[in-house]
């Protein structure tokens, strides 16, 4: 039982780190493929959409790792949560993942359609509509849900005194930045996986320390 309790937060921390890595790589690839997500003409499709397909292919795995991270966090924080923050924490996390999946599906379908009949798709309103829908879902709405999730878990950590003040304070700061500036500045969405990575590393380190103390002979 002790081994299982020690291993659970470690697994959650690893899941959080994998999410942060995959999501960051995906965002970087998409930003690199399309320099301006809001005014992309689709001209880059002529040279191939393989990088963007790779980025979209990483999103489902990033979402699954994030769900695993949420599950482990809820198990560890369950006794410290009140109903309000527990609902906000879980709801915003699920909405974040759901919006990522929908945005990726729309973008993937748009790319496949453009590859089959690029002239028609690019000259019609379908390309612009799909591009704007993907942008709004992934960059605006999903990242604001990520900000709410960060606010909720930072508050839980603060009340339970389970994280250092610098980590909680940075969580609040990043949440405010995402709420107010996402969609206005490129690359700002990378702040979220960076904070999840920091939190995951902290959980991993403290879990290994706690496990060492448990197995150390008296």
C-alpha positions in Angstrom: 0.0 0.0 0.0 2.8 2.4 0.8 4.5 1.6 -2.5 1.3 2.3 -4.4 0.8 5.6 -2.6 4.3 6.7 -3.3 4.2 5.7 -6.9 0.9 7.4 -7.7 2.1 11.0 -7.5 5.2 10.0 -9.4 3.1 8.7 -12.2 1.0 11.9 -12.2 4.1 14.0 -12.3 5.5 12.1 -15.2 2.2 12.5 -17.0 2.2 16.2 -16.4 5.7 16.5 -17.7 4.8 14.6 -20.9 1.8 16.8 -21.4 3.9 19.9 -21.1 6.5 18.6 -23.5 4.1 17.4 -26.2 1.8 20.4 -26.0 4.8 22.8 -26.2 6.2 21.0 -29.2 2.8 21.0 -30.9 2.3 24.8 -30.3 5.9 25.5 -31.5 5.4 23.5 -34.7 2.0 25.2 -35.5 3.5 28.6 -34.8 6.4 27.8 -37.0 4.3 26.5 -39.9 1.9 29.4 -39.8 3.5 32.7 -38.8 0.2 34.4 -38.4 -2.6 32.1 -37.3 -5.3 34.7 -37.8 -4.4 35.8 -41.3 -3.1 32.6 -42.9 -3.8 32.3 -46.6 -3.0 28.6 -46.8 -0.1 29.1 -49.2 2.1 26.9 -47.1 0.0 23.9 -48.2 1.8 23.9 -51.5 5.0 22.9 -49.9 3.3 20.3 -47.7 1.4 20.2 -44.5 3.4 17.4 -42.8 4.7 19.5 -39.9 1.2 20.6 -39.0 -0.1 17.1 -39.2 2.7 16.0 -36.8 1.7 18.8 -34.4 -2.0 17.8 -34.6 -1.1 14.2 -34.1 0.6 15.1 -30.8 -2.5 16.8 -29.3 -4.5 13.6 -28.5 -1.5 12.2 -26.5 -1.0 15.5 -24.8 -4.7 15.6 -23.8 -4.6 12.0 -22.5 -1.5 12.8 -20.3 -3.2 15.9 -19.0 -6.3 13.9 -18.0 -4.0 11.4 -16.2 -2.4 14.3 -14.5 -5.8 15.7 -13.4 -6.8 12.3 -12.1 -3.7 11.9 -10.0 -3.9 15.5 -8.7 -7.5 14.9 -7.6 -6.6 11.7 -5.8 -3.8 13.5 -4.0 -5.7 16.7 -3.3 -9.1 15.2 -2.7 -9.1 15.7 1.1 -8.1 19.3 0.8 -10.6 20.3 -1.9 -13.9 22.0 -1.2 -16.8 21.4 -3.6 -16.5 24.8 -5.4 -12.8 24.6 -6.3 -13.1 20.9 -7.0 -15.8 21.6 -9.6 -13.9 24.5 -11.2 -10.7 22.4 -11.2 -12.3 19.4 -12.9 -14.6 21.3 -15.2 -12.0 23.7 -16.6 -9.6 20.8 -17.1 -12.1 18.7 -19.1 -13.2 21.7 -21.1 -9.6 22.5 -22.0 -8.9 19.0 -23.3 -12.3 18.9 -25.1 -11.6 22.1 -26.9 -8.1 21.0 -27.9 -9.5 17.8 -29.4 -12.3 19.6 -31.3 -9.9 22.3 -32.6 -7.5 19.6 -33.7 -10.2 17.6 -35.5 -11.4 20.8 -37.3 -7.9 21.7 -38.4 -7.1 18.1 -39.4 -10.2 17.8 -41.5 -9.5 21.2 -43.1 -6.0 20.2 -44.1 -7.1 16.9 -45.6 -9.9 18.6 -47.6 -7.4 21.3 -48.8 -4.9 18.6 -50.0 -7.7 16.9 -52.0 -9.0 20.1 -53.6 -6.9 23.0 -52.6 -8.1 25.5 -55.1 -11.8 25.1 -54.1 -11.1 25.1 -50.4 -8.7 28.1 -50.4 -10.9 30.2 -52.7 -14.1 29.5 -50.8 -15.0 30.6 -47.3 -14.4 27.2 -45.9 -10.7 27.7 -45.3 -11.2 31.0 -43.5 -14.1 29.7 -41.4 -12.1 26.5 -40.4 -9.0 28.5 -39.7 -10.8 31.0 -37.5 -12.8 28.3 -35.7 -9.6 26.4 -34.9 -7.9 29.6 -33.7 -10.8 30.6 -31.5 -11.1 27.1 -29.9 -7.5 26.4 -29.4 -5.9 29.8 -28.7 -8.7 31.8 -27.1 -11.2 29.5 -25.4 -9.0 26.5 -24.5 -6.3 28.7 -23.1 -8.7 30.7 -21.0 -10.0 27.4 -19.6 -6.3 26.5 -18.9 -6.1 29.8 -17.0 -9.1 29.0 -14.9 -7.7 25.5 -14.2 -4.4 27.1 -13.1 -6.2 29.5 -10.8 -8.2 26.7 -9.2 -5.2 24.3 -8.6 -3.1 27.2 -7.3 -5.8 28.1 -4.8 -6.1 24.5 -3.7 -2.3 24.3 -3.3 -2.2 27.5 -1.4 -5.0 26.5 1.1 -3.5 23.1 1.6 0.1 24.4 1.8 1.3 21.7 -0.5 3.5 23.9 -2.7 6.0 26.7 -2.2 4.8 30.3 -2.4 6.8 31.0 -5.6 5.0 28.2 -7.4 1.6 29.3 -6.3 2.3 33.0 -7.0 3.6 32.2 -10.5 0.5 30.1 -11.1 -1.7 33.1 -10.3 0.4 35.4 -12.4 0.4 33.1 -15.5 -3.4 32.6 -15.1 -4.0 36.3 -15.2 -1.7 36.8 -18.2 -3.5 34.0 -20.1 -6.9 35.4 -19.2 -6.0 38.9 -20.4 -3.6 38.5 -23.2 -4.2 35.2 -24.9 -5.0 35.8 -28.5 -3.2 39.1 -28.5 0.4 38.0 -28.2 2.0 35.0 -30.0 3.6 32.3 -28.0 1.9 33.4 -24.7 0.1 30.0 -24.6 3.5 28.3 -23.8 3.3 29.8 -20.3 0.7 27.2 -19.4 2.8 24.0 -20.2 5.8 25.7 -18.6 3.9 26.1 -15.3 2.6 22.5 -15.5 6.2 21.3 -16.1 7.4 23.3 -13.0 4.6 21.8 -10.9 5.2 18.3 -12.1 8.9 18.5 -11.4 8.2 19.8 -7.9 5.8 16.9 -7.3 8.3 14.4 -8.7 11.1 15.7 -6.5 9.0 15.8 -3.3 7.6 12.4 -4.1 11.0 10.8 -4.4 12.1 12.5 -1.2 9.0 11.2 0.6 9.5 7.7 -0.7 13.1 7.7 0.4 12.1 8.7 3.9 9.5 6.0 4.0 11.8 3.2 3.0 14.8 4.4 4.9 15.6 2.0 7.8 14.8 3.4 11.3 
